[in-house]
Amino acid sequence: MRPMSARWRLLDTGTRDAAENMCLDKAVLEARSRDLVPDTLRFLQFSPPAVLVGYHQAVDLEVRT
């Protein structure tokens, strides 16, 4: 495991749809894994509202309908 960097980057990417937010997450993760960017804290918002369910999560346990 790589130690945390001393410097962090703050990103406020504003309001985007779910697809854009997921693409940005992937881009940040890939850039970080190659040491191209420092550790990053990202603030984001979804419009329209979205639900993200991870691979190891059960939709019926995580999402209220």
Backbone as CSV, one residue per row, in Angstrom:
resi,resn,N_x,N_y,N_z,CA_x,CA_y,CA_z,C_x,C_y,C_z
1,MET,0.838,-1.181,0.000,0.000,0.000,0.000,0.880,1.241,0.000
2,ARG,0.544,2.187,-0.832,1.304,3.423,-0.972,0.977,4.361,0.188
3,PRO,1.984,4.994,0.793,1.692,5.964,1.860,0.972,7.181,1.294
4,MET,0.170,7.820,2.136,-0.536,9.025,1.702,0.465,10.125,1.387
5,SER,0.145,10.885,0.360,1.014,12.002,0.013,0.810,13.135,1.013
6,ALA,1.808,13.991,1.112,1.730,15.119,2.040,0.764,16.182,1.528
7,ARG,0.593,16.245,0.222,-0.286,17.258,-0.371,-1.523,16.579,-0.935
8,TRP,-2.625,17.242,-0.765,-3.896,16.752,-1.296,-4.435,17.745,-2.304
9,ARG,-5.242,17.245,-3.189,-5.920,18.087,-4.175,-7.403,18.104,-3.827
10,LEU,-8.008,19.269,-3.894,-9.440,19.418,-3.642,-10.122,19.719,-4.969
11,LEU,-11.104,18.894,-5.323,-11.875,19.108,-6.547,-13.340,19.299,-6.198
12,ASP,-13.919,20.364,-6.696,-15.364,20.550,-6.615,-15.838,20.526,-8.058
13,THR,-16.384,19.395,-8.472,-16.768,19.232,-9.874,-18.214,19.619,-10.126
14,GLY,-18.867,20.164,-9.113,-20.211,20.692,-9.308,-21.256,19.623,-9.554
15,THR,-22.323,20.029,-10.219,-23.458,19.149,-10.479,-23.330,18.542,-11.869
16,ARG,-23.349,17.219,-11.910,-23.250,16.482,-13.175,-24.167,15.277,-13.103
17,ASP,-24.429,14.671,-14.260,-25.248,13.464,-14.234,-24.398,12.273,-13.778
18,ALA,-25.050,11.156,-13.517,-24.365,9.985,-12.962,-23.245,9.489,-13.873
19,ALA,-23.490,9.441,-15.168,-22.474,8.942,-16.100,-21.216,9.813,-16.065
20,GLU,-21.391,11.125,-16.063,-20.235,12.030,-16.001,-19.478,11.857,-14.687
21,ASN,-20.203,11.764,-13.573,-19.545,11.594,-12.277,-18.759,10.292,-12.216
22,MET,-19.305,9.218,-12.775,-18.592,7.940,-12.762,-17.348,8.001,-13.653
23,CYS,-17.446,8.682,-14.783,-16.281,8.853,-15.657,-15.190,9.667,-14.964
24,LEU,-15.592,10.713,-14.257,-14.613,11.518,-13.516,-13.959,10.702,-12.411
25,ASP,-14.748,9.888,-11.697,-14.172,9.018,-10.666,-13.116,8.098,-11.269
26,LYS,-13.451,7.492,-12.395,-12.517,6.574,-13.053,-11.242,7.300,-13.476
27,ALA,-11.387,8.490,-14.052,-10.222,9.253,-14.502,-9.316,9.640,-13.333
28,VAL,-9.919,10.088,-12.232,-9.131,10.465,-11.046,-8.415,9.238,-10.487
29,LEU,-9.126,8.118,-10.394,-8.527,6.889,-9.865,-7.363,6.419,-10.731
30,GLU,-7.554,6.420,-12.043,-6.479,5.979,-12.936,-5.274,6.911,-12.866
31,ALA,-5.518,8.212,-12.830,-4.410,9.168,-12.736,-3.667,9.008,-11.415
32,ARG,-4.414,8.784,-10.331,-3.772,8.609,-9.021,-2.960,7.326,-8.985
33,SER,-3.476,6.260,-9.590,-2.761,4.978,-9.563,-1.435,5.053,-10.312
34,ARG,-1.312,6.028,-11.205,-0.064,6.231,-11.950,0.789,7.349,-11.353
35,ASP,0.398,7.831,-10.177,1.107,8.932,-9.511,1.152,10.204,-10.355
36,LEU,0.122,10.418,-11.169,0.059,11.625,-11.990,-0.581,12.788,-11.245
37,VAL,-1.345,12.475,-10.208,-2.016,13.496,-9.401,-1.871,13.116,-7.933
38,PRO,-1.968,14.091,-7.024,-1.901,13.766,-5.594,-3.208,13.128,-5.118
39,ASP,-3.220,12.669,-3.870,-4.462,12.191,-3.268,-5.508,13.280,-3.449
40,THR,-6.749,12.874,-3.677,-7.787,13.822,-4.078,-9.040,13.655,-3.243
41,LEU,-9.579,14.767,-2.803,-10.885,14.809,-2.153,-11.806,15.527,-3.129
42,ARG,-12.892,14.831,-3.541,-13.778,15.406,-4.559,-15.174,15.596,-4.002
43,PHE,-15.698,16.800,-4.188,-17.088,17.102,-3.850,-17.880,17.059,-5.148
44,LEU,-19.020,16.383,-5.103,-19.823,16.239,-6.305,-21.294,16.237,-5.959
45,GLN,-22.103,16.458,-6.983,-23.545,16.440,-6.832,-24.131,15.823,-8.088
46,PHE,-25.260,15.137,-7.931,-25.910,14.484,-9.063,-27.164,15.241,-9.479
47,SER,-27.324,15.407,-10.788,-28.563,15.940,-11.335,-28.762,15.302,-12.705
48,PRO,-29.796,14.521,-12.858,-30.859,14.234,-11.902,-30.340,13.350,-10.768
49,PRO,-31.121,13.256,-9.671,-30.711,12.395,-8.560,-30.411,10.979,-9.057
50,ALA,-29.453,10.330,-8.413,-29.040,8.993,-8.837,-28.764,8.124,-7.618
51,VAL,-28.798,6.834,-7.838,-28.450,5.858,-6.807,-27.268,5.061,-7.328
52,LEU,-26.206,4.979,-6.545,-25.043,4.182,-6.907,-24.986,2.981,-5.977
53,VAL,-24.971,1.806,-6.552,-24.920,0.576,-5.767,-23.654,-0.159,-6.163
54,GLY,-22.818,-0.460,-5.175,-21.564,-1.145,-5.425,-21.746,-2.624,-5.717
55,TYR,-20.701,-3.221,-6.234,-20.716,-4.628,-6.636,-21.125,-5.548,-5.494
56,HIS,-20.652,-5.283,-4.293,-20.930,-6.148,-3.139,-22.106,-5.653,-2.302
57,GLN,-22.940,-4.816,-2.857,-24.116,-4.314,-2.151,-25.373,-4.927,-2.764
58,ALA,-26.393,-5.111,-1.928,-27.680,-5.624,-2.395,-28.637,-4.447,-2.553
59,VAL,-29.203,-4.296,-3.737,-30.091,-3.168,-4.022,-31.225,-3.104,-3.011
60,ASP,-31.844,-4.240,-2.700,-32.988,-4.235,-1.782,-32.607,-3.837,-0.363
61,LEU,-31.337,-3.968,0.004,-30.890,-3.557,1.337,-30.391,-2.114,1.364
62,GLU,-30.001,-1.595,0.232,-29.376,-0.277,0.173,-30.304,0.842,-0.289
63,VAL,-31.342,0.509,-1.048,-32.176,1.532,-1.680,-33.587,1.482,-1.116
64,ARG,-34.026,2.614,-0.584,-35.417,2.728,-0.120,-36.277,3.162,-1.293
65,THR,-37.393,2.479,-1.466,-38.298,2.845,-2.569,-39.609,3.357,-2.034
